[in-house]
């Protein structure tokens, strides 16, 4: 049951999802990098390409079984659009060779459509990071130990895998600039079909 007819139409006809990432800083640390590492740009690009490709492929498989979303014909995907079609204007240091077969996927989507009109969005994940003991969304950490407020009161949260990976993290306020973080976000945004939440940091 939906409280408003507009919400019902949107949810049933578009079936939009907003799948995102969280614990990103912790994942980078396990790879030996952080938000200041140049290598993180390519690493992020390849991760997000694989995620978006996998989501679109799964949505196409679902559409093949049960039919596309009712409003699929009104989406950019129905016109043959893919996220990779808008990368040519990006700087060279965010341009990479693709690892996935996008043209084969484009052909499948033209044939069967998608069960979801959109799939990806990046949220701050502030509240959920508390119960998951994860780093916030795609943000660098703000400290090794933080105190966060939730509905259940104040909680102290230690970054994941602190003893093993603490040397790999970079604290947001200690970053020399936001340039590399912005390039990481740009590499990620290349494949996202909705929007993203992303912050820059300045230590006054």
C-alpha positions, 0 to 999 in steps of 0.5 A: 500500500502506498500513501500517495498515488504518485508514489505508487505510480513511480514505484510500480512503473519505474521500479527505480533502485538506488544501490550504492557503496559504503565502507569505501575508505575501509575497502581502499585500505585493504587494497593498500591505498587511500583517498590520496593514492593515485592508484585509487582512481583506476581501482575505483573505476574498475570496481564501479564499472563491474558493479554497474555492468553487473546490475544492468545485466541482472536487471536485463535478465529479469526483464527477459523473464518477467518483462521490462519496467512499465516506464522503461520506454521513457528512460534513457536506457530505452534509447540505447543510452549507457553510462559509457556514452558520456565519458569522452569529455573527461580528463585523460587521467580518468579515461581507462580501457573498459573491462566489460563487454558493454556493446553486448550488454547494449544489444541485450538491453535493446532486445529485452529492456530493463526491469528497473529504470535506474539502478545506482546512487551514492548516499552518505550512509551516516546512520547505517555506518553505525550499525554496520561498523563501516566507514561513511559511504565513499568518504575518507575517515574523519578520525580513527575513533568517532562518536556518532549520534543515533536514535539509540544514543551516542555510539563510539565507532572505531574504523574497520580493521584498525590494527591491521590497516591503520597505516593505509588510511588517510584522515580527511582533515590531513589530506593535502588537497581534495584533487585526488578525491574528486578524481576518484568520485569522477571515476565513480560517477562515470557509471552511476545513473542517478546521483551521488553524495560527496564532500570535500574537506578543508582544515582551516 
